[in-house]
Amino acid sequence: AQKVTQAQTEISVVEKEDVTLDCVYETRDTTYYLFWYKQPPSGELVFLIRRNSFDEQNEISGRYSWNFQKSTSSFNFTITASQVVDSAVYFCALSDPQNNAGNMLTFGGGTRLMVKP
Amino acid sequence: DTGVSQDPRHKITKRGQNVTFRCDPISEHNRLYWYRQTLGQGPEFLTYFQNEAQLEKSRLLSDRFSAERPKGSFSTLEIQRTEQGDSAMYLCASSYVPGQGSGSYNEQFFGPGTRLTVL
């Protein structure tokens, strides 16, 4: 069975601080995909990034960076120089294309990030 | 606007009533997914369609839940005899997958959701 754990339920930082959101996953599959989604107060899930299990290169996109470590089954997300607009709930998710549910996403419980001015 | 749309955005109903939600996916997307999100939790997969075929429905929460996508375009999710525990956000997502074979993957794009409150 697949499982995604986001141990941090809430994080509060002051603007311009760096913050890392942790994600640990479990799967028995060798091929899988990992994702991060952002859910702002408006409620709509916004796709941020996808990584496949064969690509362990870290990725940077502006102030966002992702650290995928297969050895520890972790896919952590760092926001550099946080801004108030980063305040949202962030979800890590896992998908196994080999399963019977059409690439369904298994989500973690989410981390609520509050960035204070 | 070419994103995923859902209607209604909010629904308040009394226990025991039936409700139906609609999802319009991105027009060229052949896959459509339904998820449920309860307060403080991540979304939970319910069912999905490839074109008009419902290929996975074992994760629907009970036999009171059903979904259709009759022409391979929009989809409806119906909950019969609603219970207070059905109160949640119901999310729809769509994606395009070029082939039937596993291994291909494209991102799922989510709609704004329908928030259901059962009194």
Interface residues (C-beta under 8 A of the other chain):
Chain A: V4 T31 Y33 F35 Y37 S42 G43 E44 L45 V46 F47 R50 N52 F91 A93 S95 P97 Q98 N100 A101 G102 N103 M104 L105 T106 F107 G108 G109 G110
Chain B: R31 Y33 Y35 G40 Q41 G42 P43 E44 F45 Y48 Q50 L55 E56 R59 M89 L91 A93 S95 V97 S102 G103 S104 Y105 E107 Q108 F109 F110 G111 P112 G113 R115
